[in-house]
């Protein structure tokens, strides 16, 4: 059976050396989509052989991140499966057995050089302006491997051609093939060796990974041949770039922990949609995809070869779309069930009142953690200081040179007019429109004056909506308090 006919089995194989950011999650997501599209299996494997860099708790964090995004896996360290264990640190006997096959075939040898001696050779090559290849210094009679020293692969340099599901047809010459370490002196295998053994034993059909591994593929192909293994289908993910599109995304540019996005109130479906679109589209103008649509339409052949720019504003727009798609009732239920307090000052308010507030801000909400900032004034009267500061230094251009006495007169006239309103949104809108005509002024002049009085903020949702939710008594009381501030 050729690799193209194998049952589809993909894997996500992170190292527990820190949190997952969007680059790692995208690799996991694409593997998840390929598996689900084909009715195959998606596997989680923890590559925990670099003990010096391992971070305590990172393995649980990886599992929690995948669960938070709904990227369920069929086999893994916490689930088991037919090819368990799914932690490389628990598979050492398997690596030693495969290593012995290479030794018996004359394709691996004990490395007699110390790290300092290897570095000296590397420095000599650099001084001579030549590429460093360990095989140029391969010992003629290496010592038997006893586990106390590294075990190196004995390469057979040759040219290679191979197909990458994303990058297309690729080729290299023999000059890039080298003798690399298979098992370190601490007894743990290197990534270069362990992932090939694991993928073979776990019958992985597709290996999807980042661009940083592309240069090592010829060495992997050489090792596949030495082990007599059929290579899986390879797919290389281009880098995710920072907002300026000039360099790989870093923590400084916004490569946050994916769980931080969840805590900030980004919805899992929005994150999945956004991450899937980093470097992939189905050839159409469509931007919003349900999970079912992603599974149906996704193709590795439609992943772009160049880097994808991370645009957090687009993520905010997309998350806002998903929030609005939920509607007030569903969003209210989500907020009530969330372990995070997104309501802030409104936490203990009546459910009916909170829903009325949500209805006012849902069109402006980009992520849930900004809810307190947008809604605080609905639950707590703005401070006199904040109201005074905004009247003294208004952002609205039309108010900058207006005398405070004139602002006070307009606010008083508005208060008197609103006394006659029934305080439902339609009546309030008609009342405000009538007031503009009577005072011969513009919305850009009158409405900010009223907004500041009600909210202590420059911008709010629809003014009739804000007045209606606050109610007649509270609205007029706040306006009266602001009149006194303007008089003083």
Secondary structure as GFF3:
##gff-version 3
##sequence-region A 1 488
A	DSSP	three_ten_helix	3	5	.	.	.	ID=ss1
A	DSSP	beta_strand	9	12	.	.	.	ID=ss2
A	DSSP	alpha_helix	22	37	.	.	.	ID=ss3
A	DSSP	beta_strand	41	44	.	.	.	ID=ss4
A	DSSP	alpha_helix	58	68	.	.	.	ID=ss5
A	DSSP	three_ten_helix	88	90	.	.	.	ID=ss6
A	DSSP	alpha_helix	92	104	.	.	.	ID=ss7
A	DSSP	beta_strand	108	110	.	.	.	ID=ss8
A	DSSP	alpha_helix	115	127	.	.	.	ID=ss9
A	DSSP	three_ten_helix	134	137	.	.	.	ID=ss10
A	DSSP	beta_strand	151	153	.	.	.	ID=ss11
A	DSSP	beta_strand	160	164	.	.	.	ID=ss12
A	DSSP	beta_strand	168	172	.	.	.	ID=ss13
A	DSSP	three_ten_helix	174	176	.	.	.	ID=ss14
A	DSSP	beta_strand	181	183	.	.	.	ID=ss15
A	DSSP	alpha_helix	191	201	.	.	.	ID=ss16
A	DSSP	beta_strand	206	210	.	.	.	ID=ss17
A	DSSP	three_ten_helix	211	216	.	.	.	ID=ss18
A	DSSP	alpha_helix	217	227	.	.	.	ID=ss19
A	DSSP	beta_strand	233	237	.	.	.	ID=ss20
A	DSSP	beta_strand	240	241	.	.	.	ID=ss21
A	DSSP	three_ten_helix	251	253	.	.	.	ID=ss22
A	DSSP	alpha_helix	258	263	.	.	.	ID=ss23
A	DSSP	alpha_helix	268	276	.	.	.	ID=ss24
A	DSSP	alpha_helix	291	297	.	.	.	ID=ss25
A	DSSP	three_ten_helix	300	302	.	.	.	ID=ss26
A	DSSP	beta_strand	308	309	.	.	.	ID=ss27
A	DSSP	alpha_helix	312	337	.	.	.	ID=ss28
A	DSSP	three_ten_helix	344	346	.	.	.	ID=ss29
A	DSSP	alpha_helix	351	361	.	.	.	ID=ss30
A	DSSP	three_ten_helix	368	370	.	.	.	ID=ss31
A	DSSP	alpha_helix	371	379	.	.	.	ID=ss32
A	DSSP	alpha_helix	384	392	.	.	.	ID=ss33
A	DSSP	three_ten_helix	397	399	.	.	.	ID=ss34
A	DSSP	alpha_helix	404	418	.	.	.	ID=ss35
A	DSSP	alpha_helix	425	439	.	.	.	ID=ss36
A	DSSP	alpha_helix	443	455	.	.	.	ID=ss37
A	DSSP	alpha_helix	463	470	.	.	.	ID=ss38
A	DSSP	alpha_helix	472	487	.	.	.	ID=ss39
###
